[in-house]
């Protein structure tokens, strides 16, 4: 046991050492191991965790470097260095400008005279083998991405170095690199839209916790002071051993310890867990209190079901660019009601939904039925749900550009669950059906 504690301690010491390094410092695993008197394997694991935490990055031809961690509330825009990685390019000149933020990209399909109107500082000109366009862009404070694997003249490279603006070459064509950059931008926007546990924990004060040797009297005193009804129980190294709630402690005498009353090895979440996943964990486990731990199982915060649901509601009120596949699939469907007021949906099968055989993908059908069920359940009870289980039957193939109707029918609804039957039809013929059970995330 002592050996395990020593390993954990060394690991934490390494992370603290890396955090204290000056931004821009290069980090060598071998040198770090020698300085801290640990094995190279231990040093490597610490560097990898530091990379996950966002305090170091590894760059091709440069190595691992200490960087400033970016807060998630700041827009995580692309830099020219990111563009080099995205388009699988290499830098011809202007290396000092790789950290510049990309504001927009311009495809240089017009004449050089007209090009100047669209280029400004922080732009990226995507263009082929046109040296006059290369120099024009750099003189206007923009970077250059040369497509088709072409290079440029020594004079242009010298200009790029002198002004500190990158000139990049990629073997891909103009359409491909523009698509790559656009997809990277949207991917980042989607990630920004997804709230993580760390976004909520960062706004909260340090959590209260108890020790296994704490008494029931200690519990009631802290509960009265804070208003909380559950607390994590930690050991001397602040690692989570269990949780204890008012319900657990009611049968414990004031002077007795809480050790026997606590729930051991509780379900926990990490800082990088999404809030939606945290809500699902609470729903499936039937709990209202979730300790948040780091990679060494040390307590960093606590979440309640109410806090998670409120944060998710607040997040929905802020629109964001960038769409997931589920959103893209569902965008083709419209919501309607029949004469009796029952909700149904209709839309068309687009080519992107199809398999190589020209019929709709079974995965797409499943996604459509899930989205319809979630919307129907929300409409029926006002609650948000997650899928607990479903049985799906594929009856007939659906072709590209076929019009389909999705008809959800609520079979049973309770405080916690909602059971539905979902049918998809084309020209009044059933093509797929599912029986689905949803679990409310509003109620445990």
N, C-alpha and C positions, 0 to 999 in steps of 0.2 A: 504493500500500500504506500509506504514511504517513497519507494522508487517512482511510483506513478505520480505522486505529488511533485517530486523533483522535476520530472519531465514537463509537467504542466507549468511549473514555475519558470523553467528555462524558456519554454515556448513564449510565455507572456513577457519575459525579459527581452527576448529577441524582438517581439512586436513593439514594445516600448522603445527599444533602441532605434528601430527603423522609423518610428513616429517622430523621434527627436532629431533625426537627420535633417539637414538643410535641404529645402526643395531644390531639385536639380542634381543632387548627389547621386553618382552611379553606385550601384550595389552589386557586389560580387558574392555569390554564395560561399565560395572558398574563403574569401577574405573575412566575411561575416562569421563563418564557423571558427576561424582562427582567433578573431578578436574576442568572441564570446565564449571560447573554449567549449564548443559543442561539436557534434558530428555534422558533416555536410548535409546528411539527410534531414536532421532537425532544422538546420538553417534553411534548407530548400522549402520545407513545409511552412516555415514562418513567412518566407518571401511570397509563397503562393497565397497564403491567407491575407497578407498585406495587399496583394494584387486584387483579391476578392473584395477587400474593404475599400479599394479605390485610392490607396495612399502611395502605391507604386504602379508603374506600367512598364511593360517590356516592348521595346522598339527594335525592329529589324536593323542590324548593322550598328546599333548603339548599345543595346543591352537593357538591363533593368535600372530604372531611374525613379527616385523619390519625387512625387508630384503632390500638388495641393488637392485634397479631396474636394470635389465639387458638390455643394449642397443640391439636393434634388429639387429645391424650389427655384433654382436658376435654370433657364432654358439650356438644355444640353445640346448646343449647336455643333455642327461638324466643323472641324478645322481642316486646313489643307493637308495635314499629316493623315487625318482620317480618310481624306479623298484618295491619297496615294494607296492606302491599304484596300479601300473599296474597289478601285478600278484596276488593282493588281499592276500598278505603275511603278516607275522609278523616276527619281528626281534628277533633272539635267542641270539645274542651277537654282540659286536662291534658297538654299537650305534654311537660312535664318528665319524665313517667313513661314515655315511649316506650322507654327503654332497660331497663326492668324486665323480668326474665325471666318468661316464662309458665310457671306450674307445672301448671295444668290449666284446662280450660274446662267451663263448666256451662251447659246449655240451660235457660233460665228458663221452663219450661212449667207449673211448679207455682204455687200461691198464694204471695203475698209472705211470709206468716208462715213457710211451710215452706222458702222459698228461703234464709233466713238460715242454716239448718243446713248448707248445701252450699257456702257462699261463705266464703273466707278469703283472706288476703294472697297476692297473686300469681295469683289466679284471674281468669278472664275470663268474665263473664256474657254469654251470647248471648241476646238478648231482643228483642221487638218494641217497639211504641210504648207503653211502660208506665213513666211517669216515676217513680212510687213505687219501682219495682224498680231503676231507674237510681240513684237517690239511696241506696237501701239497700246496693247493691253497693259503691259508692264509700266509704260510711261504714265498710264492713267491710274496706277495703283492697284491693278488687278493681277491675279495669278493666271497661269495658262495651262491648259490640259490639251496636249497634242495627241490626237487619235491616230489609229492605224499603225502605231509603232514607229512613226517618223521622229526624227530629231530636229535640231535647229542649229543655227550658225553659232560660231564662237562669240560673235559680237552680242547676240541676244543672250547667251549664257552669262557673259560678262556683265551685261546690263541687269540681269536678274540678280546676280550676286551683289552688285553695287547697291541696288535698291531694296534688297532683302525680300524679294517676291518670288515665290516658287514657280518653276516651269517644269511640268510633269509630262512624261510620255507614257501612253498606254497602248497595248496592241489591239484593244477593242475598237469597234467603230463608234461613231458619234451617238447613234441611237442607243447602243448598248450601255455606254458609260453614263449617258443621261438617265437611263432607266435604273442603273445601279445606284447612282447618287440619290435619285428620287426615292427609291425603295428604302435606302438607309435613313433618309430624313423621316419618312413615315414610320419606320420601325421605331425610331427614337421617340417620336410623338406618342406612339402607342404605349411604349414603356413608361413615358411620363404620365400618361393617363391612368395607369394602373397604380393605385395607392398601395404602399407597402407598410408593414407594421412599424418600420423605423420612422415613417412620416408622422405617425400618431404618437409613438413613444417619445420622440424628440421634443414634443410640446408639453410633456407631463413631468412633474417633479419626481425625484428619486422615490422608488416605492418603499413602503414599510414592509418589513418581514419579521418573522419570529424564528427562534431556534427550537430544536427538538426539546431542549431543557426548559423552555419558557412554560409558564403556568397558565391555567385557564384565566386566572386573575389578570395576567399580562394581556391576554387576548381581549378581554372585555374592556380593559383600560384603553388600549389602542383603538379598538372598535368605536368606543364612545367618543374619542378625540377626533377620529378621522371620518366617521360615518360609514366606513367600509365594513362589509360583512364576511369577507374572505381574505386570507393572507397566505403568501407563500412561506414555506418553512425551509430555511437554508442551514448549511453546515458552516464551520468556521472559515471556509474558503469562499463563502457566498454562493455555493452551488445549491441548486434546488433539490431538496429531498422529498418534498411533498407540499400539499396545501391543506389548510384547515378553515372551515367555515363555521358560522354560528350553529348550524344544524349538527355539525360534528362535535361541538364543544359543550352542548347543552347538558350532556350527562356526566361531564367531568367536574369534579369538585374544584373550588377556586385555587386551592394550594397544590393540586396535582399537575404534573406536566402534560403537555399536549401530544407527546410522542405517540401514545397509543390511539389517540383520536384522529390524528391526521391521515389523509389519503396519500399513500406513498407512490412514488414514481408517476407523478401526474402527467397528463398530456401538456406539452409546451409548444411554443412557436418560436421561430427565429426572427431576427430583425429584417431579413429579406423575404419573409413570408408575405404573400399578398393579403390584403385585408379580406378579400373574398374567400381565400383559403382559410383564414382564421375564423370567419363566420361559419364556413362549412364544418370545420373541426368542432366548433362549439355545438353546432346542430347535431352532427352525427354522434358526438359523445354525450349530449344532453347536459352540457355544462354552461355556466354563465361567467366563468372566471378563468383566465388563461395566463399563466406566467410566460414571460418572454425571456429567453436565455441566449447567451452567445455560444460560440462553437465549443467552449469548455464547460457548458451547462451552468455557467454563472448567471445569476439573476441580473437582468438589465431593465426590466419593467414589468408591468402587469396590464392586461386588457380586460374590460368587461364587455359582455354582449351588447349592452346599450351603447357604449362608446363606439364599437365597431360599426354597428348599424347606422348610427348617426353620421359617422364619417363617410360611410358609403353613400348615404342619401345626399350629403353635402357635395360629394364628388360628382354625382349625377347632374347637379345643377350647373356645373361648369362645363360648357361644350369644349371639345378638343378635336383637332384634326387627327387624321390617321385612323384607319378602320381595320378591324380584325376580319378574318375570313367569315366568321359568323355574321358580322355586320354586312359584309359585301353580299353574302348569299341572301340575307333577309331583305336587303334594300329593294329587291325585285318584287316584293309582295306588298299588297295593299290590304288594309283592314276594313271590313264591312260588317253589317248586321242584317240578318234576315227579317222577315215581317214580324217575327215573334221576339226580336231584339237579341237573338243569339249571335255571338261573335264568330266570324269565320274570316278566312284570308284567301286571296287569290293572286296568282302571278304567272310569269312565263319562265320556262327553262332556258337559260342562256347557254351559249357554247362553253363558258368557263365551268359550268356545273356538270359537264358531260365526261364520260370515259372515252377511251380511244375508239370504242365501238359506236359512239354517237348516242348512247343512252345515258340517262341521269345516273350519277354516282350514288351508290347506296349510302355513302357517308354524308352526301348532301341531303338526301331524303331524311336521314336521321336528324341532321342539324335543323332542317326546316320543321320537323315535327316537334322537336324539343323547344324551339323558339315559340312555336304556336302554343304549346302546352304552358310554358312559363307566362306568356301574355294572357292566356285564358284564365289561369289560376290567379294572377295578379288582378285581373278585371273582376273576378268572382269574389275574392276575399279582401283585396287590398294589400296582401302580404307579398313579400318576395320569397322565392323558393329555389331549392336546388334539386337536381334529379337524384332520386334514391335508387330506382331501378326501372327498367323498361324491357318489354318484349316486342320485337319488331317483326313484321311479316311483309315481305316483298312479293307482290302478286303479279303485276304486269310491268313490262318495261315502259319507260317514258322517253320520248324523243326530244331532241333539241327544238325549241320554239313552241312546244306544246303548252297549252294553257292548263293550269292545274288549280284545284280548290283544296284548301286545307280546312277541315272541319273538326275542331276539338269539342269533346262532350264531357262534362264533369260527371263522374259516376258517384263520387263520394268526397266530401270535404269535412275536415275536422279542425281542431285547434292546431294540430301539428302536421297533418298530412293532407294531400289532395290527390285523388286517383282520377285519371282521365282516360278516355279512348280518343285517339287521334286518327283520322282517316284522310288520305290524299286521293283525290279522284281526278280523272280526265275524261271529259265528255260523258259524265255520269257513270263511269266505270271505275271501280275502286282499283287503285294501283299499289297502295301500301297502307298498312294499318299498324298501330302500336297501342299497347296498354302500358301506361306509365304511372308511377307513383312519385310524387314530389314531396319534399320535406320543407316545411316553413322554417326560414332562418330567423323569423321574428319570435318564434316560440321554441323552446328546447324540446 
